């Protein structure tokens, strides 16, 4: 059986929830739903652009800690709490794939996320 490796990137805020930011098994990396906490634990309340940018930076750090980048991401799930943020999410998201080779993706508009000020969460799976 393949061992599980729990990834906790240095310099990122550690959420007070019973989860690992990512788990690596074999050549697969499963990244939990990542919110927009800055390293100091702050959140840009009400600012979707700042939250999306921070969330993508957080995932970039997790991928790097596992020895990968966005080019190795195969599947992404995006959860938004406001439909009007969809275009801005796409704009920022696309910046991480300059070659235009995007992973498979599902985007859902949800009623709520675990914290009332979260405007989004993103989870993904990468192949290492």
Rosetta blueprint (number, residue, H / E / L):
1 X L
2 X L
3 X L
4 X E
5 X E
6 X E
7 X E
8 X L
9 X L
10 X L
11 X L
12 X L
13 X L
14 X L
15 X L
16 X L
17 X L
18 X L
19 X L
20 X L
21 X L
22 X E
23 X E
24 X E
25 X E
26 X L
27 X L
28 X E
29 X E
30 X E
31 X E
32 X E
33 X E
34 X E
35 X L
36 X L
37 X L
38 X L
39 X L
40 X L
41 X L
42 X L
43 X L
44 X L
45 X L
46 X L
47 X L
48 X H
49 X H
50 X H
51 X H
52 X H
53 X H
54 X H
55 X H
56 X H
57 X H
58 X H
59 X H
60 X H
61 X H
62 X H
63 X H
64 X H
65 X H
66 X L
67 X L
68 X L
69 X L
70 X H
71 X H
72 X H
73 X E
74 X E
75 X E
76 X E
77 X E
78 X E
79 X E
80 X E
81 X L
82 X L
83 X H
84 X H
85 X H
86 X H
87 X H
88 X H
89 X H
90 X H
91 X H
92 X H
93 X H
94 X H
95 X L
96 X L
97 X L
98 X L
99 X L
100 X L
101 X L
102 X L
103 X L
104 X E
105 X E
106 X E
107 X E
108 X E
109 X E
110 X L
111 X L
112 X L
113 X L
114 X L
115 X L
116 X L
117 X L
118 X L
119 X L
120 X E
121 X E
122 X E
123 X E
124 X E
125 X E
126 X E
127 X E
128 X L
